[in-house]
Amino acid sequence: MHVAETSDTPLKLLSIVIPARNEEGCIASTTSHLHVELNIHGVPHEIVVVDDGSSDKTWAILTDLQTRIPQLKPVQNPGPHAFGRAITYGLDKMTGDAVVIMMADESDDCRDVVRYWQELNKGYDCVFGSRFMKGGGVIDYPVIKLIMNRLANLFIRILFAYGLNDTTNAFKAYRASTIEAIRPILSPHFNITVELPLKAIVRGFSYTTIPITWRNRRTGVAKLKITEMGSRYLFICLYVWLEKYFSRGDYKKSTPPSAETAPGKELRRCGVSDP
């Protein structure tokens, strides 16, 4: 699936932004495995881990790892703290021209990060992963959370009339230019996971979807509290929905008049609407 005009600008550096709060049991393995996988495939990278007010040994582990992994760039979010704020802080600190947002608990597969990089290099502005398309999968997903996930994603699909079936998944990839174009980022909490892709789609950035895998964390405590997030997800969905139908295209990605459709690519041009 792809929309709008793809980019011909080659990418030079992939930033991986990882928010981490009290992840002493897994942050070392997450960053080490990711670094090894990216090195094997020759992906130029930096790993920006945002310590979001941890009270355990997360920061000490990160600073120790940095002596052995020069591509690791740990930063501390001075606050206020929250999942979305930590991601935004990491996006502010990254230096790459592409970014993958990844969880700290090894629930995301680092091999999929390589595939994200490869797809972005085909010219897409965004690459979205789906755990619920052919080739994707989940391991040990709590049943109640799974039911709530599918209902929330069905609601978003109906509201926006599009085919992406895993919008709420945080594990996605973007060109840095796309992130800049969808600022300001409003979501301080887990609703950032839907704000970023929905804004990118509504504003006409090109994207494709690939199957990814997910497994439940084996250490630590999950930070997402479903009962606290319903109204926040609804707020950001309605906010972007209002932009889609009432902004008259003011925030749409513009396509240069000289741009030509690449051979073999099915593209739709999006520009700023006339007043």
N, C-alpha and C positions, 0 to 999 in steps of 0.2 A: 504494500500500500504506500503510495506516495502522492504528495500534492505540492503545488507551487513549483518554483524554479529551484533546481539544485545548484550547488556552488562548485566552481572549478578551482577554488583556492586550495592548494595543498596544505595539509596539516603537518605541524612540526613537533608538537609536544602534547601529550595526553596528561591531563591532571585527573587524579582520582580523589574526590572529596569524600571523606569518611567521618561522619559525626560519631563521637564516642563519649559515653558517660558511664563511668564505673564498669569498664570492660576489661579489667585486669586478667580475666581468665581466658580471653580469646584474642585480644588486640595484637599480640606478638605473632601468633600463627596467621591471623588475617593478613597483616602487612607483609610478612615474610613470604607466604605462599603467593600473594599477589605479585610481589617484586620478582620472584623467581619465574613465574609464568610469563610476565611481560618481557623479561630479559630473554627467555628462551625464544620468543617470537620477534625479538628485535624492536619492541615498541618503546620509543623514547617517552619517558614518563617522570612524573613527580607524584608522590603520595602525600596528600595534605590531610592529616588526621587532626580533627578539631576536638580537643579535650573540652567538653562542655560542663565544666564545674565538677569533675570527678572528685569523690572523697576517698577513693581507694588508691591503688598503685599504678593506675593507668598512665599518668604523666611520667612517672619514674621509668616505667617500662619503655615508653616511647623515646625518651631522651637517651636511654641506653641503646636502643635499637638504632638510633640515628648514627651512632658511631660506626655501625657496620653496614648500614644501608644509606648511602649519601642521598639517594632520591627521596628518602622519607623527610617530610617537612612538618613536624608536629607544631601546632599552634594552640594557644589557650584562648577560648572565648571568655572575655572578662565579664560578660553578663549584659543584660539578663539572659538566663539560660532557657533553652527549649530546643526541641529537635529542628524545627524550621529555622530558628535563629542560628543554630550551629552550622547548618548547611549554608545559609546566606553568608555567614562569616567566612566559611571555607571558600566560597565562590569569590568573595572579595580578596582573599589572600592568594589564590591560585595564579600561576603565570602561564599556563598552557593555553593553546588556541582551541582546545576541545576538553570536555570534562565528562567523566562518568561519576554519578553519585551512587555510593555503595554503602551497605550496612557494615558495621564493625564486627558482627557476631558470626561471620562466615556462613550466613544463610545464603548469600549470593555466591555464585560460582565464578572464580577468577578467570576461568577459560572463556566465559561469556564477555568479560571485559575486552579481551583480544578481538572477539567477533564484533563488538561495538566499534572498536577502532577501525576495523576493516570496512565496516559499513559506512561509517562517517567519511572515510577516505574515498568512497564512491561519489561523494558530493552532497549527501543528505545533510540537512541542518540538525536533525534529531534522529535518534534511533531508540525506539521503545521496545522493551522486552515484554513478552507475555508468557506467563506460566500456564496459561489455559488455552493455548493453541497447539496444533499438531507439532510434536517434537519437544514441547515444554513439559514441565511437571513439577509437582510438589512432593516433599517427603515429610511425614509427621506433622501435617498442618492441623492445628486444633479444630475440631469439627465446628464449634460455634463460630469461631473466627472465620472459617471457610464459608459458612452460610452467609454471614454478614458481609463478607468480601464480595461474594457473587451478587448479592442483592444490591449493594452499593454500586458496583460496576454496571449492573443492568440499568439502574436508575440513570447513571451518567450517560450511558450509550443512548438511552431513549431521549434524554434531555438535549443532547448535542447532535443526535442523529448521525452518529458515525460508528465505525466498526471496531475500534480499539476496545478490547475486552478486559484489560488489566491496567486501567488508568491509575489506580491507587497504589500500585507497586512503585517503591522509591527508586529502584534500580534501573536507571535510564541514562542516556548519553546525549550530549548537546555540543554543538560548536559554541565557542565562547561568544561569538558575535550574536548568536541566538539568545543566550542568557542576557546579554546587555540589552537586547531589543525588547525583552519581556519584563524588564525592571520598570517600576519598583516592585520588589517581591513583598507581598503583604502578609503571608502566612507565617506565624511564629511557631506553629506546632506541626503535627504530621499532615495537616492539610496542604502543606507545601508540595506533597507528592502528587496532588491533582492540579494545583495551581500552575506549576511549570509546564506540564504537557498540554493542558487545556489552553493556556495562553499561546503557546507556540502554534498549536493547530488553528486556533481562531484567528491568529494574526498572519496566517498563510505561509508558515515555514514548512519546508519539505521534510518528510519523515518516512521511515519505513519501520516495520515491526518484525522482530525475530523471536523465535522460541527460546526461552531461558528456563533454568531449573532453580529451585529454591528448596532449602531444607531448614527445618526448625533449629533454633539455636541449641547448642549442647551445654553451654555454660552461661551463667549470668541470668538476669531477669529481663523479660520483655518490657520495653518502655511504652509501647502503644496501649492506651486504655480506651477501648472502644466506647464505653459509656460516656467518656468525656469529649469525644471527638465528633459526634453526630452533627451537632449544630455548627461546628466549625467547618466541616466538610460541606455542609449545605450552604453556608455563607459564601465560601469561595466559589463553589459551583455556580450559584446564582449570580455572583459578581461577574464571572467570566461570561456567563450566558447573556447577561445584559449588554456586555461589550459586543458580543457576537451579533446581536440583533438590533442594537440601538446606537452603536458608535459610528455608523455610516462609513465603516472602513478606515477610520482615522488612524488606527494603529497597525494597519496591514503592512506586511512586508512589500516594499516596492521592488519592481523588476526593472533593471536598466533597459531603456528603449533599444539598445544595441544587442541585448542578450538574445541568443538563438537557442532553440530547443536542441539538445544533444540527440544525435541519431540513436534510435532504438529506445528512447526514454519517453514514457507517457507522462507529460507534464501539463499542468494548468497554471497559467500566469495569474498572479495576483498583484494588483497595484492599489494605490490609494484612490478611493472613490472620489468622483467629482462632487463638489458641494451642491 
